[in-house]
Amino acid sequence: MLDLRRFKALTFDCYGTLIDWEQGILGFVAPLARAQGKDWADARILEAFADIEHRQQEVDPAALYPVILERSYLELADRLGLRRDLATAAAFGASVPHWPPFPDTPAAFADLHGRFTLGILSNVDRESIAGSITAIGTAPHFLVTAEDVGHYKPHHAHFQAALAHLATLGIGKGEVLHVAQSKFHDIAPARALGIPCVWVNRRARRTGTGATPDAHVVPDWSVTSLAEIATIARTEFHGR
C-alpha cells in the first residue's frame, strides 16, 4: 500500500506520465501516413518511434530534443515508407508544446503541488517543456531537463541532479518518490539508484509498451492514473 506520508518530494516524468505524448505523436504522424496511402496501425508507429528515438538520444545525448525529434521523424519516414520532408521533420520537432496533458493531470498535479515539493525530470529542452507546463496549469517547484544535464534518461544524470537539489532543501533520497510511466526511462534507473518509485500504468487497457522501449523491472508501487495518487494523498492527509 502506497503511504505518501513518508515522502516530502515527488518527482515526475513528464511525457507519457503528465503529457499524453503518444496522442501527440500519433496525432502528427498517423494523418500524414494515411494521406500517403500508408495506413499503419498505431502500435506499429509507436513501436518504431520508441526504437528510433532512443537510439538517436544515445548517439547524440547533447542534442536538444527538437533536433532528436527531427532526426527521428526522418528515420521513421524511411521505416514507414513516408516521404522524407525536412519541413515536416522540423514541424514534428516543434510539436511538443502542443501535445495534450492527460485529462487527470491538471487537477492532480495542482492538488499534489500544495502537499509536496514537486519536480519534473524530463527528456526534453526548456523551451519545449514550457508550453507543456502552461497546458498542465501548475508549474513544478523545480525542473531538470536533458538540456540541463546533457543526457537523456535512462542515464542517471537527471536523478542525480534532482537529489542534489533536494538535498539543499533538507530532503533525503528516502523522502523522494519518483512517479513515471516508462519503466525503461524512469523506473529502472530509479530502482538502480535506490529511489522509491511508483509506476503509472497509462497503458493498462492496451497491449504493448507504446512509445517506450520495454524494460523488465518491478516498481515499488503501481497505479493507473495520477488521480489515484492525488486521491491517496487527500485521504492520508485528511483533506489538507
C-alpha positions as CSV (number, residue, x, y, z in Angstrom):
1,M,0.0,0.0,0.0
2,L,1.4,3.4,-1.0
3,D,2.0,5.6,2.0
4,L,2.7,9.1,0.8
5,R,3.2,10.4,4.4
6,R,6.8,9.2,4.3
7,F,7.6,11.5,1.4
8,K,8.4,15.2,1.2
9,A,9.0,15.4,-2.5
10,L,7.6,13.8,-5.6
11,T,9.5,13.9,-8.9
12,F,7.7,13.2,-12.2
13,D,8.5,12.1,-15.7
14,C,6.6,14.5,-18.0
15,Y,5.9,12.9,-21.4
16,G,3.9,9.7,-21.0
17,T,3.1,10.5,-17.4
18,L,1.8,14.0,-17.3
19,I,1.5,14.7,-21.0
20,D,-0.1,12.2,-23.4
21,W,2.9,12.1,-25.8
22,E,1.5,9.0,-27.6
23,Q,-1.5,11.1,-28.7
24,G,0.8,13.9,-29.7
25,I,3.0,11.6,-31.8
26,L,0.1,9.8,-33.4
27,G,-1.8,13.0,-34.0
28,F,1.1,14.2,-36.1
29,V,2.3,11.0,-37.8
30,A,-0.8,9.0,-38.5
31,P,-2.7,11.5,-40.7
32,L,0.5,12.0,-42.8
33,A,0.8,8.3,-43.2
34,R,-2.8,7.9,-44.3
35,A,-2.5,10.8,-46.7
36,Q,0.4,9.0,-48.3
37,G,-1.5,5.7,-48.6
38,K,0.2,4.1,-45.5
39,D,-2.5,3.1,-43.0
40,W,-0.2,1.8,-40.3
41,A,-1.6,0.6,-37.0
42,D,-1.0,3.0,-34.1
43,A,1.0,0.3,-32.3
44,R,3.4,-0.1,-35.3
45,I,4.1,3.7,-35.4
46,L,4.7,3.9,-31.7
47,E,6.9,0.8,-31.6
48,A,9.1,2.2,-34.4
49,F,9.3,5.6,-32.7
50,A,10.4,4.1,-29.4
51,D,13.3,2.3,-31.1
52,I,14.4,5.2,-33.2
53,E,14.1,7.9,-30.6
54,H,16.1,6.1,-28.0
55,R,18.9,5.3,-30.5
56,Q,19.0,8.9,-31.6
57,Q,19.4,10.0,-28.0
58,E,22.2,7.5,-27.4
59,V,24.1,8.7,-30.5
60,D,23.9,12.4,-29.6
61,P,23.0,13.0,-26.0
62,A,23.9,16.7,-26.2
63,A,21.4,17.4,-29.0
64,L,18.3,19.3,-28.0
65,Y,15.1,17.4,-28.1
66,P,13.6,19.2,-31.1
67,V,16.7,18.0,-33.1
68,I,16.2,14.5,-31.8
69,L,12.6,14.6,-32.9
70,E,13.5,15.9,-36.4
71,R,16.1,13.2,-36.9
72,S,13.7,10.6,-35.5
73,Y,11.0,11.7,-37.9
74,L,13.3,11.3,-40.9
75,E,14.3,7.8,-39.9
76,L,10.7,7.0,-39.0
77,A,9.6,8.1,-42.5
78,D,12.2,5.7,-44.0
79,R,10.9,2.9,-41.9
80,L,7.2,3.5,-42.6
81,G,7.7,4.3,-46.3
82,L,6.8,8.0,-46.0
83,R,8.3,11.0,-47.8
84,R,11.5,12.4,-46.2
85,D,10.5,16.0,-45.9
86,L,12.7,18.4,-43.9
87,A,9.9,20.9,-43.3
88,T,7.7,18.2,-41.9
89,A,10.5,16.9,-39.7
90,A,11.1,20.4,-38.3
91,A,7.4,20.7,-37.6
92,F,7.4,17.4,-35.7
93,G,10.4,18.7,-33.7
94,A,8.4,21.8,-32.8
95,S,5.2,19.9,-31.9
96,V,6.0,19.1,-28.3
97,P,4.3,22.1,-26.7
98,H,1.0,21.1,-28.4
99,W,0.9,17.6,-27.0
100,P,-2.0,17.4,-24.6
101,P,-2.0,16.6,-20.9
102,F,-3.8,13.5,-19.7
103,P,-7.3,14.5,-18.6
104,D,-6.4,13.9,-14.9
105,T,-3.1,15.7,-14.9
106,P,-4.0,19.4,-14.3
107,A,-6.2,18.8,-11.2
108,A,-4.0,16.1,-9.7
109,F,-0.8,18.0,-10.2
110,A,-2.3,21.1,-8.7
111,D,-3.5,19.1,-5.7
112,L,-0.2,17.5,-5.1
113,H,1.6,20.8,-5.5
114,G,0.1,22.0,-2.3
115,R,1.3,19.0,-0.3
116,F,4.8,18.2,-1.6
117,T,7.8,19.7,-3.3
118,L,7.3,18.7,-6.9
119,G,9.9,18.3,-9.6
120,I,9.8,17.3,-13.2
121,L,12.6,15.2,-14.7
122,S,12.2,15.4,-18.5
123,N,13.9,14.2,-21.6
124,V,13.2,17.5,-23.5
125,D,14.6,21.0,-23.5
126,R,13.5,24.0,-21.5
127,E,11.7,25.8,-24.4
128,S,9.7,22.7,-25.4
129,I,8.5,21.9,-21.9
130,A,7.5,25.5,-21.1
131,G,4.4,25.0,-23.3
132,S,3.6,21.7,-21.6
133,I,3.8,23.3,-18.2
134,T,1.4,26.0,-19.4
135,A,-1.0,23.3,-20.5
136,I,-0.7,21.5,-17.2
137,G,-1.6,24.8,-15.4
138,T,0.7,24.4,-12.4
139,A,4.5,24.8,-12.5
140,P,6.7,22.4,-10.6
141,H,8.9,23.7,-7.8
142,F,11.9,22.6,-9.8
143,L,12.8,21.2,-13.2
144,V,15.6,19.1,-14.6
145,T,15.8,18.6,-18.4
146,A,18.0,16.8,-20.8
147,E,19.2,20.2,-21.9
148,D,20.4,20.9,-18.3
149,V,22.3,17.7,-17.8
150,G,23.5,16.8,-21.3
151,H,22.0,13.4,-21.2
152,Y,18.8,11.5,-21.8
153,K,17.1,9.1,-19.4
154,P,17.7,6.3,-18.6
155,H,21.1,7.9,-17.9
156,H,21.2,8.7,-14.2
157,A,22.1,12.4,-14.6
158,H,18.5,13.7,-14.2
159,F,18.1,11.8,-10.9
160,Q,21.4,12.8,-9.5
161,A,20.7,16.4,-10.3
162,A,17.3,16.2,-8.6
163,L,18.7,14.5,-5.5
164,A,21.4,17.1,-5.2
165,H,18.9,19.9,-5.4
166,L,16.5,18.3,-2.9
167,A,19.4,17.8,-0.5
168,T,19.9,21.6,-0.4
169,L,16.3,21.7,0.9
170,G,17.0,19.1,3.6
171,I,15.1,16.3,1.7
172,G,16.9,13.0,1.6
173,K,16.7,10.2,-1.0
174,G,14.4,8.1,1.1
175,E,11.9,11.0,1.3
176,V,11.6,11.3,-2.5
177,L,9.1,9.3,-4.6
178,H,9.6,9.2,-8.4
179,V,6.4,8.9,-10.4
180,A,6.6,7.7,-14.0
181,Q,5.0,5.7,-16.8
182,S,8.1,4.5,-18.6
183,K,9.8,1.5,-16.9
184,F,12.7,1.9,-19.3
185,H,13.4,5.6,-18.9
186,D,12.4,6.1,-15.3
187,I,11.6,3.1,-13.1
188,A,14.7,1.2,-14.0
189,P,17.2,4.0,-13.2
190,A,15.2,5.0,-10.1
191,R,15.4,1.4,-8.8
192,A,19.1,1.3,-9.6
193,L,19.7,4.4,-7.5
194,G,17.6,3.3,-4.6
195,I,14.9,5.9,-5.2
196,P,11.4,4.8,-4.3
197,C,9.2,4.8,-7.3
198,V,5.6,4.3,-8.5
199,W,4.7,3.2,-12.0
200,V,1.8,5.0,-13.6
201,N,0.5,2.4,-16.0
202,R,-1.1,4.7,-18.5
203,R,-1.4,1.7,-20.9
204,A,-3.3,-0.5,-18.6
205,R,-6.1,-1.2,-21.1
206,R,-3.8,-1.6,-24.1
207,T,-1.2,-4.2,-25.1
208,G,2.5,-3.5,-25.9
209,T,4.8,-0.8,-24.5
210,G,3.8,2.0,-26.9
211,A,6.3,4.8,-27.4
212,T,8.8,3.5,-24.9
213,P,11.2,0.5,-25.1
214,D,10.5,-2.5,-23.0
215,A,12.1,-3.0,-19.6
216,H,11.8,-5.8,-17.2
217,V,11.8,-4.1,-13.8
218,V,9.4,-4.2,-10.9
219,P,8.3,-0.8,-9.4
220,D,7.7,-0.3,-5.6
221,W,4.1,0.5,-6.3
222,S,1.7,0.7,-9.3
223,V,-1.3,2.9,-10.2
224,T,-3.2,3.5,-13.4
225,S,-3.6,7.3,-13.1
226,L,-2.3,10.4,-11.5
227,A,-5.7,10.9,-10.0
228,E,-5.2,7.8,-7.9
229,I,-2.1,9.3,-6.3
230,A,-3.9,12.6,-5.6
231,T,-6.8,10.6,-4.0
232,I,-4.4,8.7,-1.8
233,A,-2.8,12.0,-0.7
234,R,-6.1,13.6,0.2
235,T,-7.1,10.5,2.2
236,E,-3.8,10.3,4.1
237,F,-3.6,14.0,4.8
238,H,-7.2,14.1,5.8
239,G,-8.3,16.6,3.1
240,R,-5.4,19.1,3.8
